[in-house]
Amino acid sequence: MAGWWPALSRAARRHPWPTNVLLYGSLVSAGDALQQRLQGSEADWRQTRRVATLVVTFHANFNYVWLGLLERALPGRAPRAVLTKLLCDQVVGAPIAVSAFYV
């Protein structure tokens, strides 16, 4: 169990995009399955599979590219830069990402 973190860090350095997509897909899929359990309903693996497919094919890739573009266009960690990135993300990125659920 202790060896998984260095392996994950190494994979993220060597292959950041696929590692990000797989981690994002895993976390969202686990979150969907957990949400179903917390609601007390039977596990709907078909729904979880659909959510995972959408996340792996669109959301994770979109977020990786979009946040990279924002970081290159608006570099820095100063409060003003962070607020500008946040505003751009909410005004431009969020509507695109949310619309993928309805298309």
The first five atom37 places (N, CA, C, CB, O) and aatype in JSON, in Angstrom:
{
  "aatype": [12, 0, 7, 17, 17, 14, 0, 10, 15, 1, 0, 0, 1, 1, 8, 14, 17, 14, 16, 2, 19, 10, 10, 18, 7, 15, 10, 19, 15, 0, 7, 3, 0, 10, 5, 5, 1, 10, 5, 7, 15, 6, 0, 3, 17, 1, 5, 16, 1, 1, 19, 0, 16, 10, 19, 19, 16, 13, 8, 0, 2, 13, 2, 18, 19, 17, 10, 7, 10, 10, 6, 1, 0, 10, 14, 7, 1, 0, 14, 1, 0, 19, 10, 16, 11, 10, 10, 4, 3, 5, 19, 19, 7, 0, 14, 9, 0, 19, 15, 0, 13, 18, 19],
  "atom_mask": [
    [1, 1, 1, 1, 1],
    [1, 1, 1, 1, 1],
    [1, 1, 1, 0, 1],
    [1, 1, 1, 1, 1],
    [1, 1, 1, 1, 1],
    [1, 1, 1, 1, 1],
    [1, 1, 1, 1, 1],
    [1, 1, 1, 1, 1],
    [1, 1, 1, 1, 1],
    [1, 1, 1, 1, 1],
    [1, 1, 1, 1, 1],
    [1, 1, 1, 1, 1],
    [1, 1, 1, 1, 1],
    [1, 1, 1, 1, 1],
    [1, 1, 1, 1, 1],
    [1, 1, 1, 1, 1],
    [1, 1, 1, 1, 1],
    [1, 1, 1, 1, 1],
    [1, 1, 1, 1, 1],
    [1, 1, 1, 1, 1],
    [1, 1, 1, 1, 1],
    [1, 1, 1, 1, 1],
    [1, 1, 1, 1, 1],
    [1, 1, 1, 1, 1],
    [1, 1, 1, 0, 1],
    [1, 1, 1, 1, 1],
    [1, 1, 1, 1, 1],
    [1, 1, 1, 1, 1],
    [1, 1, 1, 1, 1],
    [1, 1, 1, 1, 1],
    [1, 1, 1, 0, 1],
    [1, 1, 1, 1, 1],
    [1, 1, 1, 1, 1],
    [1, 1, 1, 1, 1],
    [1, 1, 1, 1, 1],
    [1, 1, 1, 1, 1],
    [1, 1, 1, 1, 1],
    [1, 1, 1, 1, 1],
    [1, 1, 1, 1, 1],
    [1, 1, 1, 0, 1],
    [1, 1, 1, 1, 1],
    [1, 1, 1, 1, 1],
    [1, 1, 1, 1, 1],
    [1, 1, 1, 1, 1],
    [1, 1, 1, 1, 1],
    [1, 1, 1, 1, 1],
    [1, 1, 1, 1, 1],
    [1, 1, 1, 1, 1],
    [1, 1, 1, 1, 1],
    [1, 1, 1, 1, 1],
    [1, 1, 1, 1, 1],
    [1, 1, 1, 1, 1],
    [1, 1, 1, 1, 1],
    [1, 1, 1, 1, 1],
    [1, 1, 1, 1, 1],
    [1, 1, 1, 1, 1],
    [1, 1, 1, 1, 1],
    [1, 1, 1, 1, 1],
    [1, 1, 1, 1, 1],
    [1, 1, 1, 1, 1],
    [1, 1, 1, 1, 1],
    [1, 1, 1, 1, 1],
    [1, 1, 1, 1, 1],
    [1, 1, 1, 1, 1],
    [1, 1, 1, 1, 1],
    [1, 1, 1, 1, 1],
    [1, 1, 1, 1, 1],
    [1, 1, 1, 0, 1],
    [1, 1, 1, 1, 1],
    [1, 1, 1, 1, 1],
    [1, 1, 1, 1, 1],
    [1, 1, 1, 1, 1],
    [1, 1, 1, 1, 1],
    [1, 1, 1, 1, 1],
    [1, 1, 1, 1, 1],
    [1, 1, 1, 0, 1],
    [1, 1, 1, 1, 1],
    [1, 1, 1, 1, 1],
    [1, 1, 1, 1, 1],
    [1, 1, 1, 1, 1],
    [1, 1, 1, 1, 1],
    [1, 1, 1, 1, 1],
    [1, 1, 1, 1, 1],
    [1, 1, 1, 1, 1],
    [1, 1, 1, 1, 1],
    [1, 1, 1, 1, 1],
    [1, 1, 1, 1, 1],
    [1, 1, 1, 1, 1],
    [1, 1, 1, 1, 1],
    [1, 1, 1, 1, 1],
    [1, 1, 1, 1, 1],
    [1, 1, 1, 1, 1],
    [1, 1, 1, 0, 1],
    [1, 1, 1, 1, 1],
    [1, 1, 1, 1, 1],
    [1, 1, 1, 1, 1],
    [1, 1, 1, 1, 1],
    [1, 1, 1, 1, 1],
    [1, 1, 1, 1, 1],
    [1, 1, 1, 1, 1],
    [1, 1, 1, 1, 1],
    [1, 1, 1, 1, 1],
    [1, 1, 1, 1, 1]
  ],
  "atom_positions": [
    [[0.82, -1.2, 0.0], [0.0, 0.0, 0.0], [0.87, 1.26, 0.0], [-0.94, 0.0, 1.21], [0.49, 2.27, -0.6]],
    [[2.01, 1.21, 0.67], [2.86, 2.4, 0.77], [3.52, 2.75, -0.56], [3.92, 2.19, 1.82], [3.97, 3.88, -0.74]],
    [[3.58, 1.8, -1.49], [4.26, 2.05, -2.74], [3.41, 2.72, -3.8], [0.0, 0.0, 0.0], [3.92, 3.06, -4.87]],
    [[2.12, 2.91, -3.55], [1.26, 3.47, -4.59], [1.47, 4.97, -4.78], [-0.2, 3.19, -4.26], [1.33, 5.47, -5.89]],
    [[1.8, 5.7, -3.72], [1.94, 7.15, -3.85], [3.15, 7.54, -4.71], [2.06, 7.79, -2.48], [3.01, 8.38, -5.59]],
    [[4.33, 6.96, -4.48], [5.46, 7.28, -5.37], [5.18, 6.88, -6.82], [6.72, 6.57, -4.88], [5.58, 7.59, -7.74]],
    [[4.5, 5.75, -7.01], [4.18, 5.32, -8.38], [3.23, 6.31, -9.04], [3.56, 3.91, -8.37], [3.38, 6.63, -10.22]],
    [[2.26, 6.8, -8.28], [1.31, 7.78, -8.82], [2.02, 9.09, -9.14], [0.16, 8.02, -7.83], [1.76, 9.7, -10.18]],
    [[2.89, 9.52, -8.26], [3.64, 10.76, -8.5], [4.53, 10.63, -9.73], [4.5, 11.11, -7.27], [4.63, 11.56, -10.53]],
    [[5.16, 9.48, -9.88], [6.03, 9.24, -11.05], [5.19, 9.26, -12.33], [6.77, 7.87, -10.91], [5.58, 9.86, -13.33]],
    [[4.03, 8.59, -12.3], [3.16, 8.57, -13.48], [2.68, 9.98, -13.82], [1.95, 7.64, -13.24], [2.61, 10.34, -14.99]],
    [[2.35, 10.76, -12.8], [1.87, 12.13, -13.04], [2.96, 13.0, -13.66], [1.38, 12.75, -11.73], [2.66, 13.87, -14.48]],
    [[4.2, 12.79, -13.28], [5.3, 13.55, -13.87], [5.59, 13.11, -15.3], [6.57, 13.41, -13.03], [5.83, 13.94, -16.18]],
    [[5.56, 11.81, -15.53], [5.89, 11.28, -16.86], [4.75, 11.45, -17.86], [6.26, 9.83, -16.77], [4.98, 11.78, -19.02]],
    [[3.54, 11.22, -17.41], [2.37, 11.25, -18.29], [1.24, 12.03, -17.59], [1.9, 9.8, -18.65], [0.26, 11.43, -17.15]],
    [[1.37, 13.35, -17.5], [0.39, 14.11, -16.71], [-1.04, 14.04, -17.25], [0.82, 15.53, -16.65], [-1.98, 13.94, -16.47]],
    [[-1.2, 14.11, -18.56], [-2.56, 14.14, -19.1], [-3.31, 12.83, -18.83], [-2.51, 14.41, -20.6], [-4.38, 12.88, -18.23]],
    [[-2.79, 11.66, -19.26], [-3.53, 10.42, -18.99], [-3.72, 10.14, -17.5], [-2.83, 9.25, -19.64], [-4.75, 9.61, -17.09]],
    [[-2.72, 10.49, -16.69], [-2.85, 10.27, -15.25], [-3.98, 11.12, -14.7], [-1.54, 10.59, -14.52], [-4.78, 10.65, -13.89]],
    [[-4.04, 12.38, -15.13], [-5.1, 13.27, -14.69], [-6.47, 12.74, -15.1], [-4.88, 14.68, -15.27], [-7.4, 12.73, -14.3]],
    [[-6.59, 12.3, -16.34], [-7.87, 11.79, -16.85], [-8.31, 10.56, -16.05], [-7.76, 11.44, -18.35], [-9.47, 10.46, -15.66]],
    [[-7.39, 9.63, -15.81], [-7.75, 8.42, -15.07], [-8.1, 8.72, -13.61], [-6.6, 7.42, -15.12], [-9.05, 8.14, -13.08]],
    [[-7.36, 9.61, -12.97], [-7.68, 9.98, -11.59], [-9.02, 10.7, -11.51], [-6.57, 10.85, -11.0], [-9.83, 10.39, -10.63]],
    [[-9.24, 11.63, -12.39], [-10.5, 12.38, -12.41], [-11.67, 11.43, -12.64], [-10.47, 13.47, -13.51], [-12.69, 11.5, -11.95]],
    [[-11.52, 10.52, -13.61], [-12.57, 9.55, -13.88], [-12.83, 8.64, -12.71], [0.0, 0.0, 0.0], [-13.98, 8.33, -12.41]],
    [[-11.78, 8.2, -12.04], [-11.93, 7.32, -10.87], [-12.64, 8.03, -9.73], [-10.57, 6.82, -10.41], [-13.54, 7.47, -9.1]],
    [[-12.23, 9.27, -9.45], [-12.84, 10.01, -8.35], [-14.31, 10.32, -8.61], [-12.09, 11.31, -8.12], [-15.14, 10.17, -7.71]],
    [[-14.64, 10.74, -9.81], [-16.03, 11.05, -10.13], [-16.89, 9.79, -10.11], [-16.14, 11.75, -11.49], [-18.02, 9.82, -9.62]],
    [[-16.37, 8.69, -10.63], [-17.11, 7.42, -10.62], [-17.34, 6.94, -9.19], [-16.34, 6.35, -11.41], [-18.44, 6.5, -8.85]],
    [[-16.31, 7.03, -8.36], [-16.47, 6.65, -6.95], [-17.47, 7.56, -6.26], [-15.11, 6.7, -6.22], [-18.27, 7.1, -5.44]],
    [[-17.44, 8.84, -6.58], [-18.4, 9.78, -6.01], [-19.82, 9.47, -6.42], [0.0, 0.0, 0.0], [-20.74, 9.58, -5.61]],
    [[-20.02, 9.09, -7.67], [-21.36, 8.72, -8.14], [-21.85, 7.47, -7.41], [-21.35, 8.49, -9.66], [-23.0, 7.43, -6.96]],
    [[-21.0, 6.46, -7.3], [-21.38, 5.23, -6.61], [-21.68, 5.5, -5.13], [-20.27, 4.17, -6.74], [-22.64, 4.96, -4.58]],
    [[-20.87, 6.32, -4.49], [-21.09, 6.66, -3.09], [-22.39, 7.44, -2.9], [-19.91, 7.48, -2.55], [-23.13, 7.19, -1.95]],
    [[-22.67, 8.36, -3.8], [-23.9, 9.13, -3.71], [-25.12, 8.23, -3.82], [-23.95, 10.19, -4.81], [-26.11, 8.43, -3.11]],
    [[-25.06, 7.23, -4.68], [-26.16, 6.28, -4.81], [-26.35, 5.5, -3.5], [-25.91, 5.3, -5.97], [-27.48, 5.3, -3.06]],
    [[-25.25, 5.08, -2.88], [-25.33, 4.33, -1.62], [-25.88, 5.2, -0.5], [-23.95, 3.78, -1.23], [-26.69, 4.74, 0.3]],
    [[-25.44, 6.46, -0.44], [-25.9, 7.35, 0.62], [-27.39, 7.66, 0.48], [-25.1, 8.64, 0.6], [-28.05, 7.95, 1.48]],
    [[-27.91, 7.61, -0.73], [-29.34, 7.81, -0.94], [-30.13, 6.57, -0.56], [-29.62, 8.19, -2.39], [-31.36, 6.61, -0.5]],
    [[-29.43, 5.48, -0.32], [-30.09, 4.25, 0.09], [-30.65, 3.43, -1.06], [0.0, 0.0, 0.0], [-31.39, 2.48, -0.83]],
    [[-30.3, 3.78, -2.26], [-30.82, 3.03, -3.41], [-29.84, 1.94, -3.81], [-31.09, 3.98, -4.6], [-28.67, 1.94, -3.4]],
    [[-30.33, 1.02, -4.62], [-29.47, -0.03, -5.17], [-28.42, 0.62, -6.07], [-30.31, -1.09, -5.96], [-28.64, 1.68, -6.65]],
    [[-27.29, -0.02, -6.18], [-26.23, 0.49, -7.05], [-26.67, 0.39, -8.5], [-24.91, -0.29, -6.83], [-27.01, -0.69, -8.99]],
    [[-26.67, 1.52, -9.19], [-27.02, 1.57, -10.61], [-25.71, 1.71, -11.38], [-28.02, 2.76, -10.93], [-25.26, 2.82, -11.68]],
    [[-25.11, 0.57, -11.7], [-23.81, 0.57, -12.36], [-23.89, 1.12, -13.77], [-23.23, -0.82, -12.38], [-22.9, 1.61, -14.31]],
    [[-25.06, 1.04, -14.37], [-25.24, 1.61, -15.71], [-25.08, 3.13, -15.65], [-26.64, 1.24, -16.29], [-24.42, 3.73, -16.51]],
    [[-25.68, 3.75, -14.65], [-25.54, 5.2, -14.48], [-24.09, 5.56, -14.2], [-26.45, 5.71, -13.34], [-23.56, 6.51, -14.78]],
    [[-23.45, 4.81, -13.32], [-22.05, 5.08, -12.99], [-21.17, 4.94, -14.23], [-21.56, 4.14, -11.88], [-20.24, 5.72, -14.43]],
    [[-21.47, 3.94, -15.06], [-20.7, 3.75, -16.3], [-20.91, 4.94, -17.24], [-21.12, 2.44, -16.99], [-19.96, 5.39, -17.88]],
    [[-22.15, 5.44, -17.34], [-22.41, 6.6, -18.2], [-21.68, 7.84, -17.69], [-23.92, 6.88, -18.3], [-21.09, 8.59, -18.47]],
    [[-21.71, 8.05, -16.38], [-21.01, 9.19, -15.79], [-19.51, 9.06, -16.05], [-21.29, 9.28, -14.27], [-18.86, 10.04, -16.44]],
    [[-18.96, 7.88, -15.84], [-17.52, 7.66, -16.06], [-17.15, 7.89, -17.52], [-17.13, 6.23, -15.65], [-16.11, 8.48, -17.81]],
    [[-17.99, 7.44, -18.43], [-17.72, 7.64, -19.86], [-17.68, 9.12, -20.2], [-18.77, 6.92, -20.71], [-16.78, 9.57, -20.91]],
    [[-18.65, 9.88, -19.71], [-18.68, 11.32, -19.97], [-17.46, 12.01, -19.37], [-19.97, 11.93, -19.41], [-16.87, 12.89, -20.0]],
    [[-17.1, 11.62, -18.17], [-15.96, 12.25, -17.51], [-14.66, 11.95, -18.24], [-15.87, 11.79, -16.05], [-13.85, 12.85, -18.48]],
    [[-14.45, 10.68, -18.6], [-13.19, 10.29, -19.24], [-13.09, 10.83, -20.66], [-13.04, 8.77, -19.24], [-12.01, 11.2, -21.11]],
    [[-14.21, 10.86, -21.38], [-14.15, 11.31, -22.77], [-14.2, 12.82, -22.93], [-15.27, 10.69, -23.56], [-13.68, 13.36, -23.91]],
    [[-14.83, 13.54, -21.98], [-14.94, 14.98, -22.15], [-14.4, 15.78, -20.96], [-16.37, 15.35, -22.39], [-13.42, 16.51, -21.1]],
    [[-15.02, 15.64, -19.81], [-14.74, 16.55, -18.69], [-13.28, 16.57, -18.26], [-15.58, 16.17, -17.53], [-12.7, 17.64, -18.1]],
    [[-12.69, 15.41, -18.07], [-11.29, 15.39, -17.61], [-10.36, 16.02, -18.64], [-10.85, 13.94, -17.32], [-9.45, 16.77, -18.29]],
    [[-10.6, 15.71, -19.9], [-9.77, 16.29, -20.97], [-9.99, 17.79, -21.08], [-10.07, 15.61, -22.32], [-9.04, 18.56, -21.19]],
    [[-11.25, 18.2, -21.06], [-11.57, 19.63, -21.14], [-10.91, 20.39, -19.98], [-13.09, 19.85, -21.12], [-10.28, 21.42, -20.2]],
    [[-11.07, 19.88, -18.76], [-10.49, 20.56, -17.61], [-8.97, 20.62, -17.68], [-10.91, 19.87, -16.32], [-8.37, 21.64, -17.33]],
    [[-8.34, 19.56, -18.13], [-6.88, 19.55, -18.24], [-6.41, 20.63, -19.21], [-6.38, 18.16, -18.7], [-5.51, 21.41, -18.9]],
    [[-7.03, 20.68, -20.37], [-6.63, 21.66, -21.39], [-7.03, 23.07, -20.97], [-7.26, 21.31, -22.76], [-6.23, 24.0, -21.07]],
    [[-8.25, 23.23, -20.51], [-8.77, 24.55, -20.14], [-7.95, 25.18, -19.01], [-10.24, 24.44, -19.73], [-7.56, 26.34, -19.11]],
    [[-7.7, 24.42, -17.96], [-6.94, 24.98, -16.85], [-5.49, 25.25, -17.24], [-6.99, 24.03, -15.65], [-4.87, 26.19, -16.73]],
    [[-4.93, 24.45, -18.13], [-3.59, 24.72, -18.64], [-3.55, 26.02, -19.44], [0.0, 0.0, 0.0], [-2.62, 26.81, -19.31]],
    [[-4.58, 26.22, -20.27], [-4.66, 27.47, -21.04], [-4.81, 28.68, -20.12], [-5.83, 27.42, -22.03], [-4.17, 29.71, -20.32]],
    [[-5.66, 28.54, -19.11], [-5.82, 29.64, -18.15], [-4.51, 29.96, -17.45], [-6.9, 29.29, -17.12], [-4.17, 31.13, -17.26]],
    [[-3.78, 28.94, -17.07], [-2.52, 29.15, -16.36], [-1.49, 29.83, -17.26], [-1.96, 27.82, -15.84], [-0.72, 30.67, -16.81]],
    [[-1.47, 29.45, -18.54], [-0.53, 30.1, -19.47], [-0.96, 31.53, -19.79], [-0.42, 29.29, -20.78], [-0.11, 32.42, -19.9]],
    [[-2.25, 31.76, -19.93], [-2.74, 33.1, -20.27], [-2.67, 34.05, -19.08], [-4.17, 33.03, -20.78], [-2.41, 35.24, -19.24]],
    [[-2.89, 33.51, -17.89], [-2.91, 34.33, -16.68], [-2.01, 33.71, -15.61], [-4.37, 34.49, -16.14], [-2.51, 33.17, -14.62]],
    [[-0.7, 33.77, -15.8], [0.2, 33.1, -14.85], [0.22, 33.8, -13.5], [1.62, 33.05, -15.42], [-0.1, 34.98, -13.38]],
    [[0.6, 33.05, -12.49], [0.8, 33.63, -11.18], [-0.15, 33.1, -10.13], [0.0, 0.0, 0.0], [-1.18, 32.5, -10.42]],
    [[0.24, 33.37, -8.87], [-0.55, 32.92, -7.72], [-1.0, 34.08, -6.86], [0.24, 31.95, -6.89], [-1.57, 33.89, -5.79]],
    [[-0.75, 35.29, -7.33], [-1.18, 36.46, -6.58], [-2.71, 36.48, -6.53], [-0.62, 37.77, -7.23], [-3.37, 35.97, -7.44]],
    [[-3.28, 37.06, -5.49], [-4.74, 37.06, -5.37], [-5.46, 37.6, -6.6], [-5.13, 37.89, -4.17], [-6.5, 37.06, -6.99]],
    [[-4.93, 38.64, -7.21], [-5.58, 39.2, -8.41], [-5.58, 38.19, -9.56], [-4.88, 40.5, -8.84], [-6.58, 38.05, -10.26]],
    [[-4.46, 37.5, -9.78], [-4.37, 36.5, -10.85], [-5.31, 35.33, -10.58], [-2.92, 36.0, -11.0], [-5.98, 34.85, -11.49]],
    [[-5.35, 34.89, -9.34], [-6.23, 33.76, -8.98], [-7.69, 34.16, -9.18], [-5.99, 33.32, -7.52], [-8.47, 33.37, -9.71]],
    [[-8.05, 35.35, -8.75], [-9.43, 35.81, -8.92], [-9.8, 35.95, -10.39], [-9.63, 37.15, -8.2], [-10.92, 35.61, -10.78]],
    [[-8.88, 36.44, -11.21], [-9.13, 36.56, -12.65], [-9.33, 35.19, -13.28], [-7.97, 37.29, -13.33], [-10.23, 35.01, -14.1]],
    [[-8.49, 34.22, -12.9], [-8.64, 32.86, -13.42], [-9.97, 32.26, -12.99], [-7.48, 31.96, -12.95], [-10.66, 31.61, -13.78]],
    [[-10.33, 32.48, -11.74], [-11.6, 31.97, -11.22], [-12.78, 32.56, -11.98], [-11.73, 32.28, -9.72], [-13.71, 31.84, -12.35]],
    [[-12.74, 33.85, -12.21], [-13.81, 34.52, -12.95], [-13.9, 34.0, -14.38], [-13.59, 36.03, -12.95], [-15.0, 33.72, -14.87]],
    [[-12.77, 33.88, -15.06], [-12.76, 33.34, -16.43], [-13.3, 31.91, -16.45], [-11.33, 33.36, -17.02], [-14.06, 31.54, -17.35]],
    [[-12.91, 31.12, -15.47], [-13.37, 29.74, -15.41], [-14.89, 29.69, -15.25], [-12.69, 28.99, -14.27], [-15.55, 28.89, -15.91]],
    [[-15.43, 30.52, -14.38], [-16.87, 30.49, -14.13], [-17.68, 31.08, -15.28], [-17.18, 31.24, -12.85], [-18.79, 30.62, -15.55]],
    [[-17.15, 32.08, -15.94], [-17.89, 32.74, -17.03], [-17.77, 31.98, -18.35], [-17.4, 34.16, -17.21], [-18.73, 31.92, -19.11]],
    [[-16.59, 31.4, -18.63], [-16.36, 30.74, -19.91], [-16.36, 29.22, -19.77], [-15.05, 31.21, -20.52], [-17.08, 28.53, -20.49]],
    [[-15.55, 28.7, -18.86], [-15.37, 27.26, -18.76], [-16.57, 26.51, -18.2], [0.0, 0.0, 0.0], [-16.95, 25.46, -18.73]],
    [[-17.16, 27.03, -17.14], [-18.27, 26.32, -16.49], [-19.47, 26.1, -17.41], [-18.71, 27.1, -15.28], [-19.99, 24.98, -17.43]],
    [[-19.92, 27.09, -18.17], [-21.06, 26.82, -19.06], [-20.77, 25.74, -20.1], [-21.46, 28.09, -19.78], [-21.65, 24.95, -20.44]],
    [[-19.54, 25.69, -20.59], [-19.18, 24.65, -21.57], [-19.21, 23.29, -20.89], [-17.78, 24.93, -22.18], [-19.76, 22.33, -21.44]],
    [[-18.6, 23.19, -19.72], [-18.54, 21.91, -19.01], [-19.92, 21.42, -18.59], [-17.64, 22.03, -17.78], [-20.23, 20.24, -18.73]],
    [[-20.75, 22.32, -18.09], [-22.1, 21.92, -17.65], [-22.96, 21.52, -18.83], [-22.77, 23.06, -16.87], [-23.76, 20.59, -18.73]],
    [[-22.81, 22.2, -19.96], [-23.65, 21.88, -21.12], [-23.39, 20.48, -21.65], [-23.4, 22.89, -22.23], [-24.25, 19.91, -22.32]],
    [[-22.22, 19.91, -21.36], [-21.92, 18.55, -21.83], [-22.87, 17.53, -21.24], [-20.47, 18.17, -21.49], [-23.11, 16.49, -21.85]],
    [[-23.42, 17.79, -20.06], [-24.38, 16.87, -19.45], [-25.71, 16.86, -20.19], [-24.61, 17.23, -17.99], [-26.46, 15.89, -20.12]],
    [[-26.02, 17.93, -20.91], [-27.33, 18.07, -21.54], [-27.3, 17.87, -23.04], [-27.9, 19.41, -21.23], [-28.34, 17.94, -23.7]],
    [[-26.12, 17.64, -23.6], [-26.02, 17.45, -25.05], [-26.12, 15.99, -25.38], [-24.7, 18.03, -25.59], [-26.05, 15.62, -26.55]]
  ]
}
